[in-house]
């Protein structure tokens, strides 16, 4: 689920983010896209650049929105690699993280079930 997917639109190849999670589909905000990426890559740490790339947003937007997730302890810094700060979903300090993971997958399962019956 990492990186970009190339899609042919007319005569052009267009790069789109590979992650299209529940929160991005429901809310469409950069913060929702970041949440999807963090949830779908839980257990791994991501650089700010990777988080931006996978969410399909700019690094500047990540720097602007990340403090909101840090403030409620949904994200934690794990380490530094060179100048890159690595972050991950904070499952230990915030029980909300587990609820968001459950919502992400519950909604996805319900969408799949509804497509089967349609």
C-alpha positions in Angstrom: 0.0 0.0 0.0 3.0 2.3 -0.2 3.8 5.0 -2.8 1.9 5.9 -5.9 -0.1 4.0 -8.5 0.0 5.2 -12.1 -3.3 5.4 -13.7 -4.0 6.2 -17.4 -6.3 9.2 -17.9 -6.8 9.8 -21.5 -3.4 10.0 -23.1 -1.6 10.8 -19.8 -0.3 8.7 -16.9 -1.3 10.2 -13.6 0.2 9.4 -10.3 -2.3 8.9 -7.5 -1.6 7.9 -3.9 -1.8 4.2 -3.3 -3.6 4.6 0.0 -7.3 5.2 -0.3 -8.5 4.5 3.3 -11.8 4.8 5.0 -11.1 8.2 6.6 -9.9 9.8 3.4 -13.0 8.5 1.6 -15.3 9.8 4.4 -13.7 13.1 5.1 -11.3 13.9 2.3 -9.0 16.1 4.4 -5.2 15.9 4.5 -5.4 14.9 8.2 -7.8 12.0 7.3 -5.3 10.8 4.6 -2.5 10.9 7.1 -4.5 8.9 9.6 -5.2 6.3 6.9 -1.5 6.0 6.1 -0.6 5.7 9.8 -3.2 3.1 10.4 -2.5 1.0 7.4 1.3 1.2 8.1 0.9 0.7 11.9 3.9 -1.0 13.4 6.2 0.8 11.0 7.8 4.2 11.3 7.6 6.6 8.5 9.6 9.7 7.6 7.6 12.9 7.1 8.5 12.6 3.4 7.1 9.1 3.2 4.0 10.1 5.1 3.4 12.9 2.7 4.0 10.7 -0.4 1.8 7.9 0.7 -1.0 10.3 1.7 -0.7 12.2 -1.6 -0.1 15.5 0.2 2.9 17.9 0.4 5.5 17.6 3.2 4.5 21.2 4.2 1.0 20.0 4.9 2.3 17.1 7.0 4.4 19.6 9.1 1.2 21.7 9.5 -1.2 18.9 10.4 1.1 16.5 12.4 1.0 18.6 15.6 -2.8 18.0 15.8 -2.2 14.3 15.9 0.8 14.7 18.4 -1.4 16.9 20.7 -3.8 14.0 21.2 -1.0 11.5 21.3 -2.1 9.6 18.2 1.4 9.9 16.7 4.8 9.5 18.4 8.3 10.1 17.2 10.3 6.9 17.1 13.8 7.9 16.0 15.9 10.0 13.6 17.6 8.7 10.5 20.0 11.5 9.5 17.8 14.6 9.4 14.6 12.6 9.0 12.2 12.4 11.9 10.4 9.1 12.0 6.8 8.8 13.3 4.3 6.0 13.9 0.8 5.5 15.2 0.9 5.6 19.0 -1.1 2.5 20.0 0.3 2.4 23.5 -0.5 5.9 24.9 -3.8 6.4 23.3 -6.6 3.8 23.3 -8.3 5.9 20.6 -5.8 4.4 18.1 -7.3 0.9 18.5 -10.8 2.3 17.9 -9.7 4.1 14.8 -8.1 0.9 13.5 -11.3 -1.0 14.2 -13.4 1.6 12.4 -11.0 1.6 9.4 -11.5 -2.1 8.9 -15.1 -2.3 9.9 -16.1 0.2 7.3 -13.9 -1.5 4.6 -15.6 -4.8 5.3 -19.1 -3.4 5.2 -18.2 -1.7 1.9 -17.0 -5.0 0.5 -20.1 -6.8 1.7 -22.4 -4.2 0.2 -20.6 -4.6 -3.2 -21.2 -8.4 -3.1 -24.9 -8.0 -2.6 -25.3 -5.1 -5.2 
